[in-house]
Amino acid sequence: MSLLDLLTGNSGDQVAQEAENRFGISKGQILALLAVAAPIIISQLRKNAEKSPEEANNINNALNQHDGSVLGNPAQASTDDGNSILSHIFGGNKANVENQLSQSSGISMDKIGPILAMLAPVVMGYIGGQKQQSGVNSGSDLSGLLGGILGNAQSQSQQSDNPLSNILGSVLGGGSQQSGGGIGDILGSVLGGGQQGGGLGSILGNILGGK
């Protein structure tokens, strides 16, 4: 299963449906947000894994607790667990990430956090499943695994006519929209708080109708 399959399949659909029911935000808007947020989470996780062998091993151990079973029933995922995952991944930048996504998507701060907390355990479950399938057993191999997930998503997005593929392709730098350099610029804008032209705001603005 690729990242695009995750977002466009049953798991992504259930997360979006649950969020729509809970917060009254359109399912399409939530799916668009997930297509932006998921690769940001994975890319930051990869960045953290590359900081030091110790950090990579910590992430590897955390992923051992996520076997992918959550993908069959995302509703079982705990938002408390999701918030903890996001805090570990983004650290002190968690609130800034949420703020940037909120401003760009038009989804209020009181809703953006819970939606991301619903997504995080699903993303971790997906990576954990891919880790098992790939036979990755050590932190030293995590960067390659995570990079492969992002690379495969970009490649598949270029070949698919699914609307979400255009979003994911733009985030990863493979789409037709002017995304200002793909995920590197997006992460720089989100984590650095900058207002870079053509980055996350432009992508979500185009996707969500200029919000």
Biotite code that builds the C-alpha atoms (Angstrom):
import biotite.structure as struc

atoms = struc.array([
    struc.Atom([0.000, 0.000, 0.000], chain_id="A", res_id=1, res_name="MET", atom_name="CA", element="C"),
    struc.Atom([1.346, 3.408, -0.971], chain_id="A", res_id=2, res_name="SER", atom_name="CA", element="C"),
    struc.Atom([0.731, 6.683, 0.843], chain_id="A", res_id=3, res_name="LEU", atom_name="CA", element="C"),
    struc.Atom([-1.714, 7.685, -1.882], chain_id="A", res_id=4, res_name="LEU", atom_name="CA", element="C"),
    struc.Atom([-3.550, 4.372, -1.418], chain_id="A", res_id=5, res_name="ASP", atom_name="CA", element="C"),
    struc.Atom([-3.728, 5.087, 2.309], chain_id="A", res_id=6, res_name="LEU", atom_name="CA", element="C"),
    struc.Atom([-5.283, 8.515, 1.771], chain_id="A", res_id=7, res_name="LEU", atom_name="CA", element="C"),
    struc.Atom([-7.673, 7.523, -0.999], chain_id="A", res_id=8, res_name="THR", atom_name="CA", element="C"),
    struc.Atom([-8.600, 4.140, 0.459], chain_id="A", res_id=9, res_name="GLY", atom_name="CA", element="C"),
    struc.Atom([-10.751, 3.014, 3.350], chain_id="A", res_id=10, res_name="ASN", atom_name="CA", element="C"),
    struc.Atom([-8.480, 4.326, 6.112], chain_id="A", res_id=11, res_name="SER", atom_name="CA", element="C"),
    struc.Atom([-8.291, 7.890, 4.827], chain_id="A", res_id=12, res_name="GLY", atom_name="CA", element="C"),
    struc.Atom([-11.989, 7.838, 4.052], chain_id="A", res_id=13, res_name="ASP", atom_name="CA", element="C"),
    struc.Atom([-12.852, 6.747, 7.604], chain_id="A", res_id=14, res_name="GLN", atom_name="CA", element="C"),
    struc.Atom([-10.683, 9.453, 9.163], chain_id="A", res_id=15, res_name="VAL", atom_name="CA", element="C"),
    struc.Atom([-12.275, 12.100, 6.946], chain_id="A", res_id=16, res_name="ALA", atom_name="CA", element="C"),
    struc.Atom([-15.793, 10.800, 7.596], chain_id="A", res_id=17, res_name="GLN", atom_name="CA", element="C"),
    struc.Atom([-15.253, 10.749, 11.349], chain_id="A", res_id=18, res_name="GLU", atom_name="CA", element="C"),
    struc.Atom([-13.836, 14.273, 11.280], chain_id="A", res_id=19, res_name="ALA", atom_name="CA", element="C"),
    struc.Atom([-16.739, 15.490, 9.140], chain_id="A", res_id=20, res_name="GLU", atom_name="CA", element="C"),
    struc.Atom([-19.257, 13.980, 11.560], chain_id="A", res_id=21, res_name="ASN", atom_name="CA", element="C"),
    struc.Atom([-17.482, 15.384, 14.585], chain_id="A", res_id=22, res_name="ARG", atom_name="CA", element="C"),
    struc.Atom([-16.596, 18.870, 13.383], chain_id="A", res_id=23, res_name="PHE", atom_name="CA", element="C"),
    struc.Atom([-18.986, 19.638, 10.537], chain_id="A", res_id=24, res_name="GLY", atom_name="CA", element="C"),
    struc.Atom([-16.197, 20.249, 8.013], chain_id="A", res_id=25, res_name="ILE", atom_name="CA", element="C"),
    struc.Atom([-16.693, 18.916, 4.502], chain_id="A", res_id=26, res_name="SER", atom_name="CA", element="C"),
    struc.Atom([-15.132, 15.544, 3.831], chain_id="A", res_id=27, res_name="LYS", atom_name="CA", element="C"),
    struc.Atom([-13.401, 16.848, 0.706], chain_id="A", res_id=28, res_name="GLY", atom_name="CA", element="C"),
    struc.Atom([-11.768, 19.671, 2.652], chain_id="A", res_id=29, res_name="GLN", atom_name="CA", element="C"),
    struc.Atom([-10.526, 17.251, 5.284], chain_id="A", res_id=30, res_name="ILE", atom_name="CA", element="C"),
    struc.Atom([-9.130, 14.833, 2.692], chain_id="A", res_id=31, res_name="LEU", atom_name="CA", element="C"),
    struc.Atom([-7.265, 17.727, 1.067], chain_id="A", res_id=32, res_name="ALA", atom_name="CA", element="C"),
    struc.Atom([-5.808, 18.665, 4.437], chain_id="A", res_id=33, res_name="LEU", atom_name="CA", element="C"),
    struc.Atom([-4.780, 15.054, 5.118], chain_id="A", res_id=34, res_name="LEU", atom_name="CA", element="C"),
    struc.Atom([-3.002, 14.910, 1.753], chain_id="A", res_id=35, res_name="ALA", atom_name="CA", element="C"),
    struc.Atom([-0.887, 17.863, 2.851], chain_id="A", res_id=36, res_name="VAL", atom_name="CA", element="C"),
    struc.Atom([-0.423, 16.884, 6.501], chain_id="A", res_id=37, res_name="ALA", atom_name="CA", element="C"),
    struc.Atom([0.541, 13.215, 6.034], chain_id="A", res_id=38, res_name="ALA", atom_name="CA", element="C"),
    struc.Atom([3.717, 13.838, 3.990], chain_id="A", res_id=39, res_name="PRO", atom_name="CA", element="C"),
    struc.Atom([4.692, 16.673, 6.341], chain_id="A", res_id=40, res_name="ILE", atom_name="CA", element="C"),
    struc.Atom([4.467, 14.271, 9.285], chain_id="A", res_id=41, res_name="ILE", atom_name="CA", element="C"),
    struc.Atom([6.475, 11.590, 7.458], chain_id="A", res_id=42, res_name="ILE", atom_name="CA", element="C"),
    struc.Atom([9.095, 14.058, 6.235], chain_id="A", res_id=43, res_name="SER", atom_name="CA", element="C"),
    struc.Atom([9.629, 15.494, 9.714], chain_id="A", res_id=44, res_name="GLN", atom_name="CA", element="C"),
    struc.Atom([9.861, 11.972, 11.128], chain_id="A", res_id=45, res_name="LEU", atom_name="CA", element="C"),
    struc.Atom([12.581, 11.238, 8.565], chain_id="A", res_id=46, res_name="ARG", atom_name="CA", element="C"),
    struc.Atom([14.397, 14.444, 9.494], chain_id="A", res_id=47, res_name="LYS", atom_name="CA", element="C"),
    struc.Atom([14.294, 13.431, 13.158], chain_id="A", res_id=48, res_name="ASN", atom_name="CA", element="C"),
    struc.Atom([15.607, 9.951, 12.340], chain_id="A", res_id=49, res_name="ALA", atom_name="CA", element="C"),
    struc.Atom([18.605, 11.527, 10.608], chain_id="A", res_id=50, res_name="GLU", atom_name="CA", element="C"),
    struc.Atom([19.556, 13.668, 13.612], chain_id="A", res_id=51, res_name="LYS", atom_name="CA", element="C"),
    struc.Atom([21.372, 10.915, 15.490], chain_id="A", res_id=52, res_name="SER", atom_name="CA", element="C"),
    struc.Atom([21.527, 7.122, 15.800], chain_id="A", res_id=53, res_name="PRO", atom_name="CA", element="C"),
    struc.Atom([19.891, 7.405, 19.222], chain_id="A", res_id=54, res_name="GLU", atom_name="CA", element="C"),
    struc.Atom([16.919, 9.341, 17.846], chain_id="A", res_id=55, res_name="GLU", atom_name="CA", element="C"),
    struc.Atom([16.593, 6.910, 14.948], chain_id="A", res_id=56, res_name="ALA", atom_name="CA", element="C"),
    struc.Atom([16.504, 3.983, 17.378], chain_id="A", res_id=57, res_name="ASN", atom_name="CA", element="C"),
    struc.Atom([13.892, 5.750, 19.514], chain_id="A", res_id=58, res_name="ASN", atom_name="CA", element="C"),
    struc.Atom([11.680, 6.200, 16.455], chain_id="A", res_id=59, res_name="ILE", atom_name="CA", element="C"),
    struc.Atom([12.281, 2.603, 15.417], chain_id="A", res_id=60, res_name="ASN", atom_name="CA", element="C"),
    struc.Atom([11.199, 1.398, 18.866], chain_id="A", res_id=61, res_name="ASN", atom_name="CA", element="C"),
    struc.Atom([8.103, 3.603, 18.743], chain_id="A", res_id=62, res_name="ALA", atom_name="CA", element="C"),
    struc.Atom([7.158, 2.207, 15.341], chain_id="A", res_id=63, res_name="LEU", atom_name="CA", element="C"),
    struc.Atom([7.425, -1.318, 16.745], chain_id="A", res_id=64, res_name="ASN", atom_name="CA", element="C"),
    struc.Atom([4.316, -0.468, 18.773], chain_id="A", res_id=65, res_name="GLN", atom_name="CA", element="C"),
    struc.Atom([2.365, 0.288, 15.582], chain_id="A", res_id=66, res_name="HIS", atom_name="CA", element="C"),
    struc.Atom([1.720, -2.865, 13.556], chain_id="A", res_id=67, res_name="ASP", atom_name="CA", element="C"),
    struc.Atom([-0.770, -1.385, 11.116], chain_id="A", res_id=68, res_name="GLY", atom_name="CA", element="C"),
    struc.Atom([-3.878, -2.892, 12.719], chain_id="A", res_id=69, res_name="SER", atom_name="CA", element="C"),
    struc.Atom([-5.302, 0.614, 13.197], chain_id="A", res_id=70, res_name="VAL", atom_name="CA", element="C"),
    struc.Atom([-5.686, 0.906, 9.417], chain_id="A", res_id=71, res_name="LEU", atom_name="CA", element="C"),
    struc.Atom([-8.563, -1.555, 9.555], chain_id="A", res_id=72, res_name="GLY", atom_name="CA", element="C"),
    struc.Atom([-10.452, 0.589, 12.035], chain_id="A", res_id=73, res_name="ASN", atom_name="CA", element="C"),
    struc.Atom([-9.076, 4.137, 12.369], chain_id="A", res_id=74, res_name="PRO", atom_name="CA", element="C"),
    struc.Atom([-11.874, 4.996, 14.810], chain_id="A", res_id=75, res_name="ALA", atom_name="CA", element="C"),
    struc.Atom([-10.067, 2.911, 17.440], chain_id="A", res_id=76, res_name="GLN", atom_name="CA", element="C"),
    struc.Atom([-7.139, 5.339, 17.388], chain_id="A", res_id=77, res_name="ALA", atom_name="CA", element="C"),
    struc.Atom([-6.821, 7.514, 20.470], chain_id="A", res_id=78, res_name="SER", atom_name="CA", element="C"),
    struc.Atom([-6.546, 11.262, 19.914], chain_id="A", res_id=79, res_name="THR", atom_name="CA", element="C"),
    struc.Atom([-4.501, 11.409, 23.128], chain_id="A", res_id=80, res_name="ASP", atom_name="CA", element="C"),
    struc.Atom([-2.068, 9.012, 21.477], chain_id="A", res_id=81, res_name="ASP", atom_name="CA", element="C"),
    struc.Atom([-2.194, 11.157, 18.348], chain_id="A", res_id=82, res_name="GLY", atom_name="CA", element="C"),
    struc.Atom([-1.356, 14.325, 20.262], chain_id="A", res_id=83, res_name="ASN", atom_name="CA", element="C"),
    struc.Atom([1.542, 12.534, 21.947], chain_id="A", res_id=84, res_name="SER", atom_name="CA", element="C"),
    struc.Atom([2.830, 11.344, 18.564], chain_id="A", res_id=85, res_name="ILE", atom_name="CA", element="C"),
    struc.Atom([2.656, 14.862, 17.105], chain_id="A", res_id=86, res_name="LEU", atom_name="CA", element="C"),
    struc.Atom([4.410, 16.331, 20.153], chain_id="A", res_id=87, res_name="SER", atom_name="CA", element="C"),
    struc.Atom([7.259, 13.847, 19.786], chain_id="A", res_id=88, res_name="HIS", atom_name="CA", element="C"),
    struc.Atom([7.583, 14.446, 16.045], chain_id="A", res_id=89, res_name="ILE", atom_name="CA", element="C"),
    struc.Atom([7.330, 18.245, 15.993], chain_id="A", res_id=90, res_name="PHE", atom_name="CA", element="C"),
    struc.Atom([8.417, 19.074, 19.540], chain_id="A", res_id=91, res_name="GLY", atom_name="CA", element="C"),
    struc.Atom([8.069, 22.747, 20.342], chain_id="A", res_id=92, res_name="GLY", atom_name="CA", element="C"),
    struc.Atom([6.953, 23.431, 16.766], chain_id="A", res_id=93, res_name="ASN", atom_name="CA", element="C"),
    struc.Atom([3.693, 21.469, 17.131], chain_id="A", res_id=94, res_name="LYS", atom_name="CA", element="C"),
    struc.Atom([1.570, 24.543, 17.839], chain_id="A", res_id=95, res_name="ALA", atom_name="CA", element="C"),
    struc.Atom([3.212, 26.422, 14.974], chain_id="A", res_id=96, res_name="ASN", atom_name="CA", element="C"),
    struc.Atom([2.530, 23.551, 12.556], chain_id="A", res_id=97, res_name="VAL", atom_name="CA", element="C"),
    struc.Atom([-1.119, 23.538, 13.606], chain_id="A", res_id=98, res_name="GLU", atom_name="CA", element="C"),
    struc.Atom([-1.322, 27.313, 13.327], chain_id="A", res_id=99, res_name="ASN", atom_name="CA", element="C"),
    struc.Atom([0.160, 27.375, 9.823], chain_id="A", res_id=100, res_name="GLN", atom_name="CA", element="C"),
    struc.Atom([-2.155, 24.596, 8.643], chain_id="A", res_id=101, res_name="LEU", atom_name="CA", element="C"),
    struc.Atom([-5.108, 26.357, 10.230], chain_id="A", res_id=102, res_name="SER", atom_name="CA", element="C"),
    struc.Atom([-4.325, 29.681, 8.564], chain_id="A", res_id=103, res_name="GLN", atom_name="CA", element="C"),
    struc.Atom([-3.741, 28.072, 5.195], chain_id="A", res_id=104, res_name="SER", atom_name="CA", element="C"),
    struc.Atom([-6.749, 25.761, 5.207], chain_id="A", res_id=105, res_name="SER", atom_name="CA", element="C"),
    struc.Atom([-9.283, 27.989, 6.924], chain_id="A", res_id=106, res_name="GLY", atom_name="CA", element="C"),
    struc.Atom([-9.969, 25.258, 9.501], chain_id="A", res_id=107, res_name="ILE", atom_name="CA", element="C"),
    struc.Atom([-10.033, 26.760, 12.991], chain_id="A", res_id=108, res_name="SER", atom_name="CA", element="C"),
    struc.Atom([-7.352, 25.968, 15.563], chain_id="A", res_id=109, res_name="MET", atom_name="CA", element="C"),
    struc.Atom([-9.830, 24.228, 17.859], chain_id="A", res_id=110, res_name="ASP", atom_name="CA", element="C"),
    struc.Atom([-10.504, 21.712, 15.057], chain_id="A", res_id=111, res_name="LYS", atom_name="CA", element="C"),
    struc.Atom([-7.165, 21.414, 13.272], chain_id="A", res_id=112, res_name="ILE", atom_name="CA", element="C"),
    struc.Atom([-5.422, 19.877, 16.288], chain_id="A", res_id=113, res_name="GLY", atom_name="CA", element="C"),
    struc.Atom([-7.982, 17.102, 16.850], chain_id="A", res_id=114, res_name="PRO", atom_name="CA", element="C"),
    struc.Atom([-8.079, 16.295, 13.127], chain_id="A", res_id=115, res_name="ILE", atom_name="CA", element="C"),
    struc.Atom([-4.293, 15.935, 13.001], chain_id="A", res_id=116, res_name="LEU", atom_name="CA", element="C"),
    struc.Atom([-4.438, 13.860, 16.198], chain_id="A", res_id=117, res_name="ALA", atom_name="CA", element="C"),
    struc.Atom([-6.866, 11.510, 14.425], chain_id="A", res_id=118, res_name="MET", atom_name="CA", element="C"),
    struc.Atom([-4.474, 11.225, 11.476], chain_id="A", res_id=119, res_name="LEU", atom_name="CA", element="C"),
    struc.Atom([-1.193, 10.709, 13.369], chain_id="A", res_id=120, res_name="ALA", atom_name="CA", element="C"),
    struc.Atom([-1.846, 7.158, 14.700], chain_id="A", res_id=121, res_name="PRO", atom_name="CA", element="C"),
    struc.Atom([-3.013, 6.121, 11.223], chain_id="A", res_id=122, res_name="VAL", atom_name="CA", element="C"),
    struc.Atom([0.193, 7.448, 9.653], chain_id="A", res_id=123, res_name="VAL", atom_name="CA", element="C"),
    struc.Atom([2.279, 5.697, 12.309], chain_id="A", res_id=124, res_name="MET", atom_name="CA", element="C"),
    struc.Atom([0.322, 2.481, 11.769], chain_id="A", res_id=125, res_name="GLY", atom_name="CA", element="C"),
    struc.Atom([0.942, 2.754, 8.053], chain_id="A", res_id=126, res_name="TYR", atom_name="CA", element="C"),
    struc.Atom([4.689, 3.305, 8.519], chain_id="A", res_id=127, res_name="ILE", atom_name="CA", element="C"),
    struc.Atom([4.830, 0.489, 11.074], chain_id="A", res_id=128, res_name="GLY", atom_name="CA", element="C"),
    struc.Atom([3.195, -1.856, 8.593], chain_id="A", res_id=129, res_name="GLY", atom_name="CA", element="C"),
    struc.Atom([5.575, -0.809, 5.831], chain_id="A", res_id=130, res_name="GLN", atom_name="CA", element="C"),
    struc.Atom([8.487, -1.288, 8.232], chain_id="A", res_id=131, res_name="LYS", atom_name="CA", element="C"),
    struc.Atom([7.436, -4.870, 8.941], chain_id="A", res_id=132, res_name="GLN", atom_name="CA", element="C"),
    struc.Atom([6.863, -5.679, 5.274], chain_id="A", res_id=133, res_name="GLN", atom_name="CA", element="C"),
    struc.Atom([10.242, -4.226, 4.316], chain_id="A", res_id=134, res_name="SER", atom_name="CA", element="C"),
    struc.Atom([12.083, -6.068, 7.069], chain_id="A", res_id=135, res_name="GLY", atom_name="CA", element="C"),
    struc.Atom([13.467, -2.857, 8.575], chain_id="A", res_id=136, res_name="VAL", atom_name="CA", element="C"),
    struc.Atom([14.621, -3.731, 12.086], chain_id="A", res_id=137, res_name="ASN", atom_name="CA", element="C"),
    struc.Atom([16.965, -0.906, 13.010], chain_id="A", res_id=138, res_name="SER", atom_name="CA", element="C"),
    struc.Atom([16.954, 2.855, 13.222], chain_id="A", res_id=139, res_name="GLY", atom_name="CA", element="C"),
    struc.Atom([19.781, 3.073, 10.700], chain_id="A", res_id=140, res_name="SER", atom_name="CA", element="C"),
    struc.Atom([17.436, 1.909, 7.940], chain_id="A", res_id=141, res_name="ASP", atom_name="CA", element="C"),
    struc.Atom([14.534, 4.223, 8.783], chain_id="A", res_id=142, res_name="LEU", atom_name="CA", element="C"),
    struc.Atom([15.600, 7.187, 6.672], chain_id="A", res_id=143, res_name="SER", atom_name="CA", element="C"),
    struc.Atom([15.652, 5.037, 3.557], chain_id="A", res_id=144, res_name="GLY", atom_name="CA", element="C"),
    struc.Atom([12.253, 3.553, 4.366], chain_id="A", res_id=145, res_name="LEU", atom_name="CA", element="C"),
    struc.Atom([10.629, 6.949, 4.965], chain_id="A", res_id=146, res_name="LEU", atom_name="CA", element="C"),
    struc.Atom([12.294, 8.459, 1.920], chain_id="A", res_id=147, res_name="GLY", atom_name="CA", element="C"),
    struc.Atom([11.029, 5.554, -0.152], chain_id="A", res_id=148, res_name="GLY", atom_name="CA", element="C"),
    struc.Atom([7.470, 6.107, 1.076], chain_id="A", res_id=149, res_name="ILE", atom_name="CA", element="C"),
    struc.Atom([7.603, 9.755, 0.024], chain_id="A", res_id=150, res_name="LEU", atom_name="CA", element="C"),
    struc.Atom([9.285, 8.957, -3.284], chain_id="A", res_id=151, res_name="GLY", atom_name="CA", element="C"),
    struc.Atom([6.757, 6.269, -4.152], chain_id="A", res_id=152, res_name="ASN", atom_name="CA", element="C"),
    struc.Atom([3.901, 8.630, -3.303], chain_id="A", res_id=153, res_name="ALA", atom_name="CA", element="C"),
    struc.Atom([5.318, 11.269, -5.618], chain_id="A", res_id=154, res_name="GLN", atom_name="CA", element="C"),
    struc.Atom([5.784, 8.770, -8.430], chain_id="A", res_id=155, res_name="SER", atom_name="CA", element="C"),
    struc.Atom([2.290, 7.348, -8.056], chain_id="A", res_id=156, res_name="GLN", atom_name="CA", element="C"),
    struc.Atom([0.728, 10.797, -7.850], chain_id="A", res_id=157, res_name="SER", atom_name="CA", element="C"),
    struc.Atom([2.137, 11.602, -11.278], chain_id="A", res_id=158, res_name="GLN", atom_name="CA", element="C"),
    struc.Atom([0.466, 8.536, -12.771], chain_id="A", res_id=159, res_name="GLN", atom_name="CA", element="C"),
    struc.Atom([-2.933, 8.752, -11.082], chain_id="A", res_id=160, res_name="SER", atom_name="CA", element="C"),
    struc.Atom([-5.970, 10.761, -12.114], chain_id="A", res_id=161, res_name="ASP", atom_name="CA", element="C"),
    struc.Atom([-7.387, 10.756, -8.582], chain_id="A", res_id=162, res_name="ASN", atom_name="CA", element="C"),
    struc.Atom([-7.937, 14.370, -7.393], chain_id="A", res_id=163, res_name="PRO", atom_name="CA", element="C"),
    struc.Atom([-5.956, 13.718, -4.224], chain_id="A", res_id=164, res_name="LEU", atom_name="CA", element="C"),
    struc.Atom([-2.977, 12.662, -6.323], chain_id="A", res_id=165, res_name="SER", atom_name="CA", element="C"),
    struc.Atom([-2.671, 16.239, -7.617], chain_id="A", res_id=166, res_name="ASN", atom_name="CA", element="C"),
    struc.Atom([-2.616, 17.527, -4.057], chain_id="A", res_id=167, res_name="ILE", atom_name="CA", element="C"),
    struc.Atom([-0.050, 14.992, -2.911], chain_id="A", res_id=168, res_name="LEU", atom_name="CA", element="C"),
    struc.Atom([2.037, 15.568, -6.031], chain_id="A", res_id=169, res_name="GLY", atom_name="CA", element="C"),
    struc.Atom([2.087, 19.293, -5.392], chain_id="A", res_id=170, res_name="SER", atom_name="CA", element="C"),
    struc.Atom([3.138, 18.839, -1.771], chain_id="A", res_id=171, res_name="VAL", atom_name="CA", element="C"),
    struc.Atom([5.942, 16.485, -2.781], chain_id="A", res_id=172, res_name="LEU", atom_name="CA", element="C"),
    struc.Atom([7.068, 18.700, -5.645], chain_id="A", res_id=173, res_name="GLY", atom_name="CA", element="C"),
    struc.Atom([5.770, 16.480, -8.412], chain_id="A", res_id=174, res_name="GLY", atom_name="CA", element="C"),
    struc.Atom([2.515, 18.195, -9.283], chain_id="A", res_id=175, res_name="GLY", atom_name="CA", element="C"),
    struc.Atom([1.627, 20.788, -11.873], chain_id="A", res_id=176, res_name="SER", atom_name="CA", element="C"),
    struc.Atom([0.929, 23.532, -9.354], chain_id="A", res_id=177, res_name="GLN", atom_name="CA", element="C"),
    struc.Atom([3.679, 25.977, -8.533], chain_id="A", res_id=178, res_name="GLN", atom_name="CA", element="C"),
    struc.Atom([4.510, 24.698, -5.098], chain_id="A", res_id=179, res_name="SER", atom_name="CA", element="C"),
    struc.Atom([7.765, 26.576, -4.661], chain_id="A", res_id=180, res_name="GLY", atom_name="CA", element="C"),
    struc.Atom([10.053, 23.565, -4.453], chain_id="A", res_id=181, res_name="GLY", atom_name="CA", element="C"),
    struc.Atom([7.827, 20.932, -2.919], chain_id="A", res_id=182, res_name="GLY", atom_name="CA", element="C"),
    struc.Atom([7.964, 19.685, 0.630], chain_id="A", res_id=183, res_name="ILE", atom_name="CA", element="C"),
    struc.Atom([11.259, 21.404, 1.437], chain_id="A", res_id=184, res_name="GLY", atom_name="CA", element="C"),
    struc.Atom([9.712, 24.842, 1.076], chain_id="A", res_id=185, res_name="ASP", atom_name="CA", element="C"),
    struc.Atom([6.522, 23.721, 2.798], chain_id="A", res_id=186, res_name="ILE", atom_name="CA", element="C"),
    struc.Atom([8.405, 22.404, 5.809], chain_id="A", res_id=187, res_name="LEU", atom_name="CA", element="C"),
    struc.Atom([10.520, 25.532, 5.880], chain_id="A", res_id=188, res_name="GLY", atom_name="CA", element="C"),
    struc.Atom([7.392, 27.665, 5.901], chain_id="A", res_id=189, res_name="SER", atom_name="CA", element="C"),
    struc.Atom([5.487, 25.606, 8.449], chain_id="A", res_id=190, res_name="VAL", atom_name="CA", element="C"),
    struc.Atom([8.333, 24.909, 10.845], chain_id="A", res_id=191, res_name="LEU", atom_name="CA", element="C"),
    struc.Atom([9.953, 28.285, 10.396], chain_id="A", res_id=192, res_name="GLY", atom_name="CA", element="C"),
    struc.Atom([6.745, 30.254, 10.348], chain_id="A", res_id=193, res_name="GLY", atom_name="CA", element="C"),
    struc.Atom([7.716, 32.046, 7.162], chain_id="A", res_id=194, res_name="GLY", atom_name="CA", element="C"),
    struc.Atom([5.310, 33.219, 4.507], chain_id="A", res_id=195, res_name="GLN", atom_name="CA", element="C"),
    struc.Atom([7.026, 31.836, 1.447], chain_id="A", res_id=196, res_name="GLN", atom_name="CA", element="C"),
    struc.Atom([5.268, 32.459, -1.818], chain_id="A", res_id=197, res_name="GLY", atom_name="CA", element="C"),
    struc.Atom([3.916, 29.412, -3.590], chain_id="A", res_id=198, res_name="GLY", atom_name="CA", element="C"),
    struc.Atom([4.236, 27.162, -0.554], chain_id="A", res_id=199, res_name="GLY", atom_name="CA", element="C"),
    struc.Atom([1.632, 25.576, 1.666], chain_id="A", res_id=200, res_name="LEU", atom_name="CA", element="C"),
    struc.Atom([-0.713, 28.542, 1.548], chain_id="A", res_id=201, res_name="GLY", atom_name="CA", element="C"),
    struc.Atom([-0.816, 28.529, -2.244], chain_id="A", res_id=202, res_name="SER", atom_name="CA", element="C"),
    struc.Atom([-1.374, 24.795, -2.434], chain_id="A", res_id=203, res_name="ILE", atom_name="CA", element="C"),
    struc.Atom([-4.197, 24.736, 0.099], chain_id="A", res_id=204, res_name="LEU", atom_name="CA", element="C"),
    struc.Atom([-5.595, 27.955, -1.305], chain_id="A", res_id=205, res_name="GLY", atom_name="CA", element="C"),
    struc.Atom([-5.888, 26.386, -4.750], chain_id="A", res_id=206, res_name="ASN", atom_name="CA", element="C"),
    struc.Atom([-7.283, 23.153, -3.352], chain_id="A", res_id=207, res_name="ILE", atom_name="CA", element="C"),
    struc.Atom([-9.792, 24.639, -0.950], chain_id="A", res_id=208, res_name="LEU", atom_name="CA", element="C"),
    struc.Atom([-11.031, 27.536, -3.023], chain_id="A", res_id=209, res_name="GLY", atom_name="CA", element="C"),
    struc.Atom([-8.760, 30.360, -1.954], chain_id="A", res_id=210, res_name="GLY", atom_name="CA", element="C"),
    struc.Atom([-9.236, 30.052, 1.791], chain_id="A", res_id=211, res_name="LYS", atom_name="CA", element="C"),
])
